[in-house]
Amino acid sequence: MEHHGFLWTEKIPFLAHAPNHVVMAILLVSVLLFCLLVVRLQLSRIMSREDGGVIPDSKWSFQNFFEIVAESIYGLAVANLGEHNAKKYYPLIGSLFLFVFSSNIIGLVPGFLPPTDNLNTTFALAIFVFLYYNWAGLRENGLGYLKHFWGPIWWLGPLMLIVEIASHIARPISLAIRLRTNIMADHIVLGVFSDLVPWLVPTIFYGMGVFVSFIQSLVFCLMTMVYINLSTAHDH
């Protein structure tokens, strides 16, 4: 989407002509990796304590925040994938949630555009999910995974094959367009009201922006878990 406002990336000479969504995606990944490194170092320090890190810190800390986020995402994975599969696919789901949420919410910072405002980013994420859940299905069920494309009744096979292929193609398309459309709409609404009434009123839309960013990240990860669950089921 063309943007006519102020962007911080345009003030850096060697980034001025680079695609904004690529620059922002690289920036966010770098920040997330740094934060995870800090958490890992803190965990190593805490695990070396006498209590083994079982007793949480008495005050709010960087570690406590990430523990709450990690436990919430893991609980969601267990609810949708089961205990066994949650352990296996939790790293993927957690990584997706952190990246998508960070990409969404950065758009609330003046001078930054969210990477998920661009179809290239959302389609890249959706295609990755598409390839991953199909690979997971083949890994769990072998070539038997392909049987579900033919359906339960052999003489309906050709029709079911067309329906299943169309259904699977629609999945990444819907994931990409839903995420991009909602984030783009939220960014436009926030920009319009910030220009019209720059005091107090935008606060409401900032709150709405945080809510939309969270919900869209949650929906993206929920749909990913549904697709993984369907592809790895052993009743194909």
ROSE-4610 file (N, C-alpha, C; in Angstrom, 1 decimal, always signed):
// ROSE-4610
residu = [M/M/M/E/E/E/H/H/H/H/H/H/G/G/G/F/F/F/L/L/L/W/W/W/T/T/T/E/E/E/K/K/K/I/I/I/P/P/P/F/F/F/L/L/L/A/A/A/H/H/H/A/A/A/P/P/P/N/N/N/H/H/H/V/V/V/V/V/V/M/M/M/A/A/A/I/I/I/L/L/L/L/L/L/V/V/V/S/S/S/V/V/V/L/L/L/L/L/L/F/F/F/C/C/C/L/L/L/L/L/L/V/V/V/V/V/V/R/R/R/L/L/L/Q/Q/Q/L/L/L/S/S/S/R/R/R/I/I/I/M/M/M/S/S/S/R/R/R/E/E/E/D/D/D/G/G/G/G/G/G/V/V/V/I/I/I/P/P/P/D/D/D/S/S/S/K/K/K/W/W/W/S/S/S/F/F/F/Q/Q/Q/N/N/N/F/F/F/F/F/F/E/E/E/I/I/I/V/V/V/A/A/A/E/E/E/S/S/S/I/I/I/Y/Y/Y/G/G/G/L/L/L/A/A/A/V/V/V/A/A/A/N/N/N/L/L/L/G/G/G/E/E/E/H/H/H/N/N/N/A/A/A/K/K/K/K/K/K/Y/Y/Y/Y/Y/Y/P/P/P/L/L/L/I/I/I/G/G/G/S/S/S/L/L/L/F/F/F/L/L/L/F/F/F/V/V/V/F/F/F/S/S/S/S/S/S/N/N/N/I/I/I/I/I/I/G/G/G/L/L/L/V/V/V/P/P/P/G/G/G/F/F/F/L/L/L/P/P/P/P/P/P/T/T/T/D/D/D/N/N/N/L/L/L/N/N/N/T/T/T/T/T/T/F/F/F/A/A/A/L/L/L/A/A/A/I/I/I/F/F/F/V/V/V/F/F/F/L/L/L/Y/Y/Y/Y/Y/Y/N/N/N/W/W/W/A/A/A/G/G/G/L/L/L/R/R/R/E/E/E/N/N/N/G/G/G/L/L/L/G/G/G/Y/Y/Y/L/L/L/K/K/K/H/H/H/F/F/F/W/W/W/G/G/G/P/P/P/I/I/I/W/W/W/W/W/W/L/L/L/G/G/G/P/P/P/L/L/L/M/M/M/L/L/L/I/I/I/V/V/V/E/E/E/I/I/I/A/A/A/S/S/S/H/H/H/I/I/I/A/A/A/R/R/R/P/P/P/I/I/I/S/S/S/L/L/L/A/A/A/I/I/I/R/R/R/L/L/L/R/R/R/T/T/T/N/N/N/I/I/I/M/M/M/A/A/A/D/D/D/H/H/H/I/I/I/V/V/V/L/L/L/G/G/G/V/V/V/F/F/F/S/S/S/D/D/D/L/L/L/V/V/V/P/P/P/W/W/W/L/L/L/V/V/V/P/P/P/T/T/T/I/I/I/F/F/F/Y/Y/Y/G/G/G/M/M/M/G/G/G/V/V/V/F/F/F/V/V/V/S/S/S/F/F/F/I/I/I/Q/Q/Q/S/S/S/L/L/L/V/V/V/F/F/F/C/C/C/L/L/L/M/M/M/T/T/T/M/M/M/V/V/V/Y/Y/Y/I/I/I/N/N/N/L/L/L/S/S/S/T/T/T/A/A/A/H/H/H/D/D/D/H/H/H]
num = [1/1/1/2/2/2/3/3/3/4/4/4/5/5/5/6/6/6/7/7/7/8/8/8/9/9/9/10/10/10/11/11/11/12/12/12/13/13/13/14/14/14/15/15/15/16/16/16/17/17/17/18/18/18/19/19/19/20/20/20/21/21/21/22/22/22/23/23/23/24/24/24/25/25/25/26/26/26/27/27/27/28/28/28/29/29/29/30/30/30/31/31/31/32/32/32/33/33/33/34/34/34/35/35/35/36/36/36/37/37/37/38/38/38/39/39/39/40/40/40/41/41/41/42/42/42/43/43/43/44/44/44/45/45/45/46/46/46/47/47/47/48/48/48/49/49/49/50/50/50/51/51/51/52/52/52/53/53/53/54/54/54/55/55/55/56/56/56/57/57/57/58/58/58/59/59/59/60/60/60/61/61/61/62/62/62/63/63/63/64/64/64/65/65/65/66/66/66/67/67/67/68/68/68/69/69/69/70/70/70/71/71/71/72/72/72/73/73/73/74/74/74/75/75/75/76/76/76/77/77/77/78/78/78/79/79/79/80/80/80/81/81/81/82/82/82/83/83/83/84/84/84/85/85/85/86/86/86/87/87/87/88/88/88/89/89/89/90/90/90/91/91/91/92/92/92/93/93/93/94/94/94/95/95/95/96/96/96/97/97/97/98/98/98/99/99/99/100/100/100/101/101/101/102/102/102/103/103/103/104/104/104/105/105/105/106/106/106/107/107/107/108/108/108/109/109/109/110/110/110/111/111/111/112/112/112/113/113/113/114/114/114/115/115/115/116/116/116/117/117/117/118/118/118/119/119/119/120/120/120/121/121/121/122/122/122/123/123/123/124/124/124/125/125/125/126/126/126/127/127/127/128/128/128/129/129/129/130/130/130/131/131/131/132/132/132/133/133/133/134/134/134/135/135/135/136/136/136/137/137/137/138/138/138/139/139/139/140/140/140/141/141/141/142/142/142/143/143/143/144/144/144/145/145/145/146/146/146/147/147/147/148/148/148/149/149/149/150/150/150/151/151/151/152/152/152/153/153/153/154/154/154/155/155/155/156/156/156/157/157/157/158/158/158/159/159/159/160/160/160/161/161/161/162/162/162/163/163/163/164/164/164/165/165/165/166/166/166/167/167/167/168/168/168/169/169/169/170/170/170/171/171/171/172/172/172/173/173/173/174/174/174/175/175/175/176/176/176/177/177/177/178/178/178/179/179/179/180/180/180/181/181/181/182/182/182/183/183/183/184/184/184/185/185/185/186/186/186/187/187/187/188/188/188/189/189/189/190/190/190/191/191/191/192/192/192/193/193/193/194/194/194/195/195/195/196/196/196/197/197/197/198/198/198/199/199/199/200/200/200/201/201/201/202/202/202/203/203/203/204/204/204/205/205/205/206/206/206/207/207/207/208/208/208/209/209/209/210/210/210/211/211/211/212/212/212/213/213/213/214/214/214/215/215/215/216/216/216/217/217/217/218/218/218/219/219/219/220/220/220/221/221/221/222/222/222/223/223/223/224/224/224/225/225/225/226/226/226/227/227/227/228/228/228/229/229/229/230/230/230/231/231/231/232/232/232/233/233/233/234/234/234/235/235/235/236/236/236]
x = [+0.8/+0.0/+0.9/+0.6/+1.3/+1.1/+2.2/+2.1/+2.7/+2.0/+2.4/+2.8/+2.8/+3.2/+4.7/+5.1/+6.5/+6.8/+8.0/+8.6/+10.0/+10.3/+11.7/+12.7/+12.3/+13.2/+13.6/+12.8/+13.1/+14.2/+14.5/+15.5/+16.9/+17.0/+18.3/+18.7/+19.8/+20.1/+20.1/+20.7/+20.8/+19.5/+18.5/+17.2/+16.1/+16.4/+15.3/+14.6/+15.3/+14.6/+14.4/+14.6/+14.4/+12.9/+12.3/+10.9/+10.7/+9.7/+9.5/+9.2/+8.4/+8.0/+9.1/+10.1/+11.3/+12.2/+12.4/+13.2/+12.6/+11.3/+10.6/+10.6/+10.5/+10.5/+11.9/+12.9/+14.3/+14.5/+14.1/+14.2/+13.5/+12.3/+11.5/+12.1/+12.6/+13.2/+14.5/+15.3/+16.5/+16.1/+15.1/+14.7/+14.2/+13.4/+12.9/+14.0/+15.0/+16.1/+16.9/+17.1/+17.8/+17.0/+15.7/+14.9/+14.9/+14.9/+14.9/+16.3/+17.3/+18.7/+18.8/+18.2/+18.2/+17.5/+16.3/+15.5/+16.3/+17.0/+17.8/+18.9/+19.5/+20.6/+20.1/+18.9/+18.3/+17.9/+17.3/+16.9/+18.1/+19.3/+20.5/+20.9/+20.8/+21.2/+20.2/+18.9/+17.9/+18.0/+18.3/+18.4/+19.6/+20.5/+21.7/+21.5/+20.3/+20.0/+19.7/+19.6/+19.4/+18.0/+17.0/+15.7/+15.5/+16.5/+16.4/+15.5/+15.1/+14.3/+12.8/+12.4/+11.0/+10.2/+10.8/+10.1/+10.2/+9.1/+9.2/+9.7/+10.1/+10.5/+9.4/+9.7/+8.6/+8.1/+8.9/+8.4/+8.4/+7.7/+7.6/+8.9/+9.1/+10.4/+10.2/+11.3/+11.3/+11.0/+11.5/+11.3/+9.9/+9.3/+7.9/+7.0/+7.3/+6.4/+6.5/+7.7/+7.8/+7.3/+7.4/+6.8/+5.3/+4.6/+3.2/+2.8/+3.5/+3.3/+3.5/+4.6/+4.9/+3.9/+3.5/+2.5/+1.1/+0.7/-0.6/-0.6/+0.5/+0.5/+0.6/+1.3/+1.4/+0.0/-0.7/-2.0/-3.0/-2.8/-3.6/-3.3/-2.0/-1.6/-2.1/-2.1/-2.6/-4.1/-4.8/-6.3/-6.6/-5.8/-6.1/-5.4/-4.2/-3.4/-3.3/-3.7/-3.4/-2.0/-1.8/-0.6/+0.6/+0.4/+1.6/+2.0/+1.0/+1.4/+1.7/+1.2/+1.5/+3.0/+3.6/+5.1/+5.9/+5.4/+6.1/+6.0/+4.8/+4.6/+4.5/+4.7/+4.7/+5.8/+7.0/+8.0/+7.6/+6.9/+6.4/+5.3/+4.3/+3.2/+3.6/+4.5/+5.0/+5.8/+6.6/+7.4/+6.5/+5.5/+4.5/+3.8/+3.3/+2.5/+3.4/+4.6/+5.5/+5.8/+6.1/+6.4/+5.2/+4.0/+2.8/+2.4/+2.3/+1.9/+2.8/+4.1/+5.1/+4.9/+4.7/+4.5/+3.3/+2.2/+1.0/+1.1/+1.7/+1.6/+2.6/+3.7/+4.6/+4.0/+2.9/+2.1/+1.5/+1.4/+0.9/+1.9/+3.2/+4.3/+4.4/+4.3/+4.4/+5.7/+5.6/+6.8/+7.1/+6.3/+6.5/+5.3/+5.5/+4.4/+4.6/+3.5/+3.5/+3.9/+4.8/+5.0/+3.8/+2.9/+1.7/+0.7/+1.0/+0.2/+0.4/+1.4/+1.8/+1.5/+0.9/+0.5/+1.7/+2.9/+4.1/+4.4/+4.3/+4.6/+3.5/+2.3/+1.2/+1.2/+1.4/+1.4/+2.6/+3.8/+4.9/+4.7/+4.0/+3.7/+2.7/+1.7/+0.6/+1.1/+2.0/+2.6/+3.5/+4.2/+5.0/+4.1/+3.0/+2.1/+1.5/+1.2/+0.6/+1.7/+2.9/+3.9/+4.2/+4.2/+4.5/+3.5/+2.2/+1.2/+1.1/+1.3/+1.3/+2.5/+3.7/+4.9/+4.6/+4.0/+3.7/+2.8/+1.8/+0.9/+1.6/+2.5/+3.3/+4.2/+4.8/+5.7/+4.9/+3.7/+3.0/+2.3/+1.8/+1.0/+1.6/+2.8/+3.4/+2.5/+2.6/+1.8/+0.3/+0.0/-1.4/-2.1/-1.3/-1.9/-2.6/-2.1/-2.7/-4.0/-4.3/-5.6/-6.8/-6.7/-7.8/-8.3/-7.3/-7.7/-8.7/-8.7/-9.6/-10.9/-11.0/-12.3/-12.6/-13.6/-13.9/-14.5/-15.1/-15.8/-15.0/-14.6/-13.7/-14.3/-15.6/-16.2/-16.5/-16.3/-16.4/-15.0/-14.0/-12.6/-12.3/-12.6/-12.3/-12.9/-14.2/-14.8/-14.2/-14.0/-13.4/-12.0/-11.2/-9.9/-9.9/-10.9/-11.0/-11.4/-12.3/-12.8/-11.7/-10.9/-9.9/-8.7/-8.4/-7.3/-7.7/-9.0/-9.5/-9.5/-9.9/-10.0/-8.6/-7.6/-6.2/-5.6/-5.9/-5.4/-6.0/-7.3/-8.0/-7.4/-6.8/-6.4/-5.3/-4.2/-3.2/-3.7/-4.6/-5.1/-6.0/-6.8/-7.7/-6.8/-5.8/-4.9/-4.2/-3.7/-3.0/-3.9/-5.0/-5.9/-6.5/-6.9/-7.6/-6.6/-5.4/-4.5/-4.1/-3.8/-3.4/-4.6/-5.8/-6.9/-7.3/-7.3/-7.6/-6.5/-5.3/-4.2/-4.2/-4.4/-4.4/-5.6/-6.8/-8.0/-7.7/-7.2/-6.9/-5.9/-4.9/-3.9/-4.5/-5.4/-6.0/-6.9/-7.7/-8.7/-7.9/-6.8/-6.0/-5.4/-4.9/-4.3/-5.3/-6.5/-7.5/-7.9/-8.2/-8.7/-7.6/-6.3/-5.2/-5.0/-5.3/-5.2/-6.4/-7.6/-8.7/-8.8/-8.5/-8.6/-7.3/-6.2/-5.0/-4.9/-5.9/-5.8/-6.9/-6.6/-7.5/-8.2/-8.9/-9.7/-8.8/-7.6/-6.8/-6.5/-6.5/-6.2/-7.2/-8.4/-9.4/-9.0/-8.5/-8.2/-6.8/-6.0/-4.8/-5.1/-6.1/-6.5/-7.1/-7.9/-8.5/-7.5/-6.4/-5.3/-4.6/-4.4/-3.7/-4.6/-5.9/-6.9/-6.9/-7.0/-7.0/-5.7/-4.5/-3.2/-3.2/-3.7/-3.7/-4.6/-5.8/-6.8/-6.4/-5.8/-5.4/-4.2/-3.3/-2.2/-2.8/-3.8/-4.4/-5.1/-5.9/-6.6/-5.6/-4.6/-3.6/-3.0/-2.7/-2.1/-3.1/-4.4/-5.4/-5.7/-5.8/-6.0/-4.8/-3.6/-2.4/-2.5/-2.9/-3.1/-4.2/-5.3/-6.4/-5.9/-5.1/-4.6/-3.6/-2.8/-1.8/-2.5/-3.5/-4.3/-5.0/-5.6/-6.3/-5.3/-4.2/-3.2/-2.5/-2.3/-1.6/-2.5/-3.9/-4.8/-4.5/-4.7/-4.4/-5.6/-6.6/-7.8/-8.0/-6.9/-7.0/-7.2]
y = [-1.2/+0.0/+1.2/+2.2/+3.4/+4.2/+4.8/+5.6/+7.0/+8.0/+9.4/+10.1/+9.4/+10.0/+9.9/+10.3/+10.2/+8.8/+8.4/+7.1/+7.2/+6.6/+6.7/+6.0/+5.0/+4.3/+5.1/+6.1/+7.0/+8.0/+8.1/+9.1/+8.4/+7.1/+6.4/+6.3/+6.8/+6.9/+5.5/+4.5/+3.2/+2.4/+2.9/+2.2/+3.0/+4.2/+5.0/+4.4/+3.6/+3.0/+1.6/+1.0/-0.4/-0.6/-1.8/-2.0/-2.0/-1.1/-0.9/-2.2/-3.1/-4.3/-5.2/-5.2/-6.0/-5.5/-4.2/-3.5/-3.7/-3.6/-3.7/-5.1/-6.1/-7.5/-7.9/-7.4/-7.7/-7.1/-5.8/-5.1/-5.9/-6.3/-7.0/-8.3/-9.1/-10.3/-10.1/-9.1/-8.8/-8.4/-7.6/-7.2/-8.5/-9.3/-10.5/-11.4/-11.6/-12.5/-12.0/-10.6/-10.0/-10.2/-10.0/-10.2/-11.7/-12.6/-14.0/-14.4/-13.8/-14.0/-13.5/-12.3/-11.8/-12.7/-13.2/-14.1/-15.4/-15.9/-17.2/-17.0/-15.8/-15.6/-15.5/-14.8/-14.7/-16.1/-16.9/-18.3/-19.1/-18.9/-19.6/-19.2/-17.9/-17.4/-17.8/-17.9/-18.3/-19.8/-20.6/-22.0/-22.4/-21.5/-21.8/-21.4/-20.9/-20.6/-21.9/-21.7/-22.9/-23.5/-22.7/-23.2/-23.7/-23.6/-24.1/-23.3/-22.1/-21.2/-21.5/-22.4/-22.8/-21.6/-20.9/-19.8/-18.5/-17.9/-16.8/-15.5/-14.6/-13.3/-12.6/-11.9/-11.3/-10.0/-9.4/-8.2/-8.5/-7.5/-7.7/-7.6/-8.5/-8.6/-9.0/-8.8/-9.2/-10.7/-11.5/-12.9/-13.3/-12.6/-12.9/-12.6/-11.5/-11.2/-12.3/-12.8/-13.8/-15.1/-15.4/-16.6/-16.6/-15.5/-15.4/-15.6/-14.9/-15.1/-16.5/-17.1/-18.5/-19.5/-19.4/-20.3/-20.1/-18.9/-18.7/-19.3/-19.1/-19.7/-21.2/-21.8/-23.2/-23.8/-23.1/-23.6/-23.6/-22.6/-22.5/-23.7/-24.0/-25.1/-26.5/-26.6/-27.9/-28.0/-26.9/-27.0/-27.3/-27.0/-27.2/-28.4/-28.8/-29.8/-31.1/-30.9/-32.0/-31.9/-32.6/-32.5/-33.0/-34.1/-34.6/-33.7/-33.3/-32.4/-31.0/-30.6/-29.2/-29.1/-30.1/-30.1/-30.0/-30.7/-30.8/-29.5/-28.9/-27.8/-26.4/-26.5/-25.2/-24.2/-24.6/-23.7/-22.9/-23.6/-22.9/-22.0/-22.4/-21.6/-20.3/-20.5/-19.4/-18.4/-18.9/-18.0/-17.2/-17.9/-17.2/-16.1/-16.4/-15.5/-14.2/-14.5/-13.3/-12.5/-13.1/-12.3/-11.6/-12.2/-11.6/-10.5/-10.7/-9.7/-8.5/-8.7/-7.6/-6.9/-7.6/-6.9/-6.1/-6.6/-5.8/-4.6/-4.7/-3.6/-2.5/-2.8/-1.8/-0.6/-0.9/+0.1/+1.2/+0.9/+1.9/+2.9/+2.7/+3.6/+4.6/+5.9/+6.9/+6.8/+6.8/+6.7/+5.3/+4.3/+2.9/+2.4/+1.5/+0.8/-0.7/-1.3/-2.8/-3.6/-4.6/-5.4/-6.2/-6.5/-7.2/-6.3/-5.1/-4.2/-4.5/-5.3/-5.6/-7.1/-7.3/-8.7/-9.6/-9.0/-9.9/-10.6/-9.8/-10.4/-11.4/-11.1/-12.0/-13.3/-13.1/-14.3/-15.2/-14.6/-15.3/-16.2/-15.6/-16.3/-17.4/-17.1/-18.0/-19.2/-19.0/-20.0/-20.9/-20.3/-21.1/-22.0/-21.5/-22.4/-23.5/-23.2/-24.1/-25.3/-24.9/-25.9/-26.7/-26.1/-26.7/-27.8/-27.4/-28.4/-29.6/-29.3/-30.5/-31.4/-30.8/-31.6/-32.3/-31.7/-32.4/-33.6/-33.4/-34.5/-35.7/-35.4/-36.4/-37.1/-36.4/-36.9/-37.8/-37.4/-38.2/-39.5/-39.3/-40.4/-41.0/-40.5/-41.0/-40.7/-41.5/-41.3/-41.5/-42.1/-42.2/-40.9/-39.8/-38.5/-38.1/-38.5/-38.1/-38.8/-39.8/-40.5/-39.6/-38.7/-37.9/-37.0/-36.7/-35.9/-36.7/-38.0/-38.8/-39.1/-38.8/-38.9/-40.4/-40.6/-41.9/-42.9/-42.4/-43.3/-43.2/-44.3/-44.3/-43.7/-43.9/-43.4/-41.9/-41.3/-39.9/-39.2/-40.1/-39.6/-38.4/-38.4/-37.3/-36.0/-36.0/-34.8/-34.4/-35.3/-34.9/-34.4/-34.9/-34.4/-32.9/-32.5/-31.1/-30.3/-30.8/-30.0/-29.8/-30.9/-30.8/-29.9/-30.0/-29.1/-27.7/-27.4/-26.0/-25.5/-26.4/-26.0/-25.7/-26.5/-26.3/-25.0/-24.8/-23.5/-22.3/-22.4/-21.3/-20.9/-21.9/-21.7/-20.6/-20.7/-19.6/-18.3/-18.3/-17.1/-16.4/-17.1/-16.5/-16.0/-16.8/-16.4/-15.1/-15.0/-13.8/-12.6/-12.7/-11.6/-11.1/-12.0/-11.7/-10.8/-11.3/-10.6/-9.2/-9.2/-7.9/-6.9/-7.4/-6.4/-5.8/-6.6/-6.1/-5.1/-5.5/-4.6/-3.3/-3.4/-2.2/-1.3/-1.9/-1.1/-0.4/-1.1/-0.5/+0.6/+0.5/+1.5/+2.7/+2.5/+3.6/+4.4/+3.7/+4.3/+5.2/+4.6/+5.3/+6.6/+6.4/+7.6/+8.7/+8.3/+9.3/+10.1/+9.4/+10.0/+10.8/+10.4/+11.1/+12.4/+12.4/+13.7/+14.6/+14.1/+14.9/+15.5/+14.6/+15.0/+14.5/+15.3/+14.8/+14.6/+15.1/+15.0/+14.1/+13.2/+12.4/+11.3/+11.7/+10.7/+9.6/+9.9/+8.8/+7.7/+8.1/+7.1/+5.9/+6.2/+5.1/+4.2/+4.7/+3.9/+3.2/+3.8/+3.1/+1.8/+2.0/+0.8/-0.3/+0.2/-0.7/-1.4/-0.6/-1.1/-2.3/-2.1/-3.2/-4.4/-4.2/-5.3/-6.0/-5.3/-5.9/-6.6/-6.0/-6.7/-8.0/-8.1/-9.3/-10.3/-9.9/-10.8/-11.4/-10.6/-11.1/-12.1/-11.8/-12.8/-14.1/-14.0/-15.2/-16.0/-15.3/-16.0/-16.7/-16.0/-16.6/-17.9/-17.8/-19.0/-20.1/-19.7/-20.7/-21.5/-20.8/-21.4/-22.3/-21.9/-22.7/-24.0/-23.9/-25.1/-26.0/-25.5/-26.3/-27.0/-26.4/-27.0/-28.1/-27.9/-28.9/-30.1/-29.8/-30.9/-31.7/-31.1/-31.9/-32.7/-32.2/-32.9/-34.0/-33.9/-34.9/-36.0/-35.8/-36.8/-38.2/-39.2/-40.6/-41.3/-40.6/-41.2/-40.9/-40.5/-40.3/-41.6]
z = [+0.0/+0.0/+0.0/-0.8/-0.9/+0.3/+0.8/+2.1/+1.9/+2.3/+2.0/+3.3/+4.5/+5.7/+6.0/+7.2/+7.6/+8.0/+7.5/+7.8/+8.3/+9.4/+9.9/+8.9/+8.3/+7.4/+6.2/+5.8/+4.7/+5.1/+6.4/+6.8/+6.9/+6.7/+6.6/+5.2/+4.7/+3.3/+2.6/+3.2/+2.5/+2.6/+3.4/+3.5/+2.8/+2.3/+1.8/+0.6/-0.2/-1.4/-1.2/+0.0/+0.2/+0.5/+0.1/+0.5/+2.0/+2.4/+3.8/+4.6/+4.0/+4.7/+4.9/+4.0/+4.2/+5.3/+5.3/+6.3/+7.7/+7.8/+9.1/+9.6/+8.6/+9.0/+9.6/+8.9/+9.4/+10.7/+10.9/+12.2/+13.3/+13.1/+14.1/+14.5/+13.5/+13.7/+14.6/+14.3/+15.0/+16.5/+16.7/+18.0/+18.8/+18.2/+18.8/+19.2/+18.3/+18.6/+19.8/+19.8/+21.0/+22.3/+22.2/+23.4/+23.9/+23.0/+23.4/+23.9/+23.4/+23.9/+25.4/+25.6/+27.0/+27.9/+27.5/+28.3/+28.6/+27.5/+27.7/+28.7/+28.7/+29.6/+31.0/+31.1/+32.5/+33.0/+32.1/+32.5/+33.0/+32.3/+32.7/+34.1/+34.4/+35.7/+36.8/+36.4/+37.4/+37.7/+36.7/+36.9/+37.8/+37.9/+38.7/+40.2/+40.5/+41.9/+42.7/+44.0/+44.8/+44.6/+44.3/+44.1/+42.7/+41.8/+40.4/+39.6/+40.0/+39.3/+39.4/+40.3/+40.5/+41.1/+42.0/+42.7/+41.8/+41.3/+40.5/+41.2/+40.4/+41.0/+41.7/+42.8/+43.6/+42.9/+42.0/+41.3/+39.8/+39.2/+37.7/+37.0/+36.1/+35.4/+33.9/+33.2/+31.8/+31.7/+32.6/+32.6/+32.9/+33.9/+34.2/+33.0/+32.3/+31.1/+30.1/+29.7/+28.7/+29.2/+30.5/+31.0/+30.8/+31.1/+30.9/+29.5/+28.6/+27.1/+26.7/+27.1/+26.7/+27.2/+28.5/+29.1/+28.4/+28.1/+27.4/+26.0/+25.3/+23.9/+24.0/+25.0/+25.1/+25.5/+26.4/+26.8/+25.6/+24.7/+23.5/+22.6/+22.5/+21.7/+22.2/+23.5/+24.1/+23.9/+24.0/+23.8/+22.3/+21.4/+20.0/+19.3/+19.9/+19.3/+20.2/+21.4/+22.4/+23.0/+24.1/+24.8/+24.0/+23.3/+22.5/+21.4/+20.6/+19.4/+19.8/+21.0/+21.5/+21.7/+22.3/+22.6/+21.3/+20.3/+19.0/+18.2/+18.2/+17.3/+18.0/+19.3/+20.1/+19.6/+19.4/+18.9/+17.6/+16.7/+15.5/+15.8/+16.6/+16.9/+17.7/+18.7/+19.5/+18.6/+17.7/+16.9/+15.9/+15.4/+14.5/+15.3/+16.5/+17.2/+17.5/+18.0/+18.4/+17.2/+16.0/+14.8/+14.3/+14.2/+13.6/+14.6/+15.9/+16.8/+16.8/+16.7/+16.7/+15.4/+14.3/+13.0/+12.9/+13.6/+13.7/+14.5/+15.7/+16.7/+16.4/+15.6/+15.3/+14.5/+13.8/+13.1/+13.9/+15.3/+16.2/+16.6/+16.3/+16.6/+15.4/+15.7/+14.6/+13.9/+12.5/+11.7/+11.2/+11.7/+11.3/+10.6/+9.6/+8.9/+9.3/+9.6/+9.9/+8.7/+8.8/+7.7/+7.2/+8.1/+7.7/+7.0/+6.8/+5.9/+4.5/+4.2/+2.8/+2.5/+1.3/+0.9/+0.8/+0.4/+0.2/+1.6/+2.7/+4.0/+4.4/+4.2/+4.7/+3.8/+2.5/+1.7/+1.9/+2.3/+2.6/+3.9/+4.9/+6.1/+5.8/+5.0/+4.7/+3.9/+2.9/+2.1/+3.0/+3.9/+4.8/+5.6/+6.2/+6.9/+6.1/+4.8/+3.9/+3.6/+3.4/+3.1/+4.4/+5.5/+6.8/+7.2/+7.1/+7.6/+6.6/+5.3/+4.4/+4.7/+4.9/+5.3/+6.6/+7.6/+8.8/+8.6/+7.7/+7.4/+6.8/+5.8/+5.2/+6.2/+7.1/+8.1/+9.0/+9.4/+10.4/+9.8/+8.5/+7.9/+6.7/+6.3/+5.1/+3.8/+2.8/+1.6/+1.9/+3.0/+3.4/+3.6/+3.8/+4.0/+2.7/+1.5/+0.3/+0.0/+0.8/+0.6/+0.8/+1.8/+2.1/+1.0/+0.0/-1.1/-2.0/-1.9/-2.7/-2.1/-0.8/-0.1/+0.3/+1.1/+1.7/+0.7/-0.4/-1.4/-2.7/-3.2/-4.4/-5.6/-5.9/-7.1/-7.0/-5.8/-5.7/-5.7/-5.9/-5.8/-6.7/-8.0/-8.9/-8.4/-8.0/-7.5/-6.2/-5.3/-4.0/-4.2/-5.2/-5.4/-5.8/-6.7/-7.1/-5.9/-5.1/-3.9/-2.9/-2.6/-1.6/-2.1/-3.3/-3.8/-3.8/-4.2/-4.1/-2.6/-1.7/-0.3/+0.2/-0.1/+0.4/-0.2/-1.5/-2.1/-1.5/-1.1/-0.5/+0.9/+1.6/+2.9/+3.0/+2.3/+2.4/+1.9/+0.9/+0.3/+1.4/+2.1/+3.1/+4.3/+4.7/+5.8/+5.5/+4.3/+3.9/+3.8/+3.1/+2.8/+4.1/+5.0/+6.2/+7.1/+7.3/+8.1/+7.5/+6.2/+5.6/+5.6/+5.3/+5.2/+6.6/+7.6/+9.0/+9.5/+9.3/+9.7/+8.9/+7.6/+6.8/+7.2/+7.4/+7.8/+9.1/+10.1/+11.4/+11.3/+10.4/+10.3/+9.6/+8.6/+7.9/+8.9/+9.6/+10.6/+11.6/+12.2/+13.1/+12.5/+11.3/+10.6/+10.4/+9.9/+9.6/+10.9/+12.0/+13.2/+13.8/+13.7/+14.3/+13.5/+12.2/+11.5/+11.8/+11.9/+12.1/+13.6/+14.5/+15.9/+16.6/+16.6/+17.1/+18.6/+19.4/+20.8/+21.4/+22.3/+23.1/+22.3/+21.2/+20.4/+19.9/+19.3/+18.8/+19.9/+21.2/+22.3/+22.2/+21.9/+21.7/+20.6/+19.5/+18.3/+18.5/+19.4/+19.7/+20.5/+21.4/+22.2/+21.3/+20.3/+19.4/+18.5/+18.2/+17.4/+18.1/+19.4/+20.2/+20.2/+20.4/+20.4/+19.0/+17.9/+16.6/+16.3/+16.7/+16.5/+17.2/+18.5/+19.2/+18.6/+18.3/+17.8/+16.4/+15.6/+14.3/+14.4/+15.3/+15.6/+16.1/+17.0/+17.6/+16.5/+15.7/+14.6/+13.7/+13.3/+12.4/+13.0/+14.3/+14.9/+15.1/+15.5/+15.6/+14.4/+13.2/+12.0/+11.6/+11.9/+11.7/+12.5/+13.7/+14.6/+14.0/+13.6/+13.0/+11.8/+10.9/+9.7/+10.0/+11.0/+11.5/+12.1/+12.9/+13.5/+12.5/+11.5/+10.4/+9.6/+9.3/+8.5/+9.2/+10.5/+11.3/+11.9/+11.7/+12.3/+11.6/+12.4/+11.9/+11.3/+11.0/+10.5/+9.0/+8.3/+6.8/+6.1]
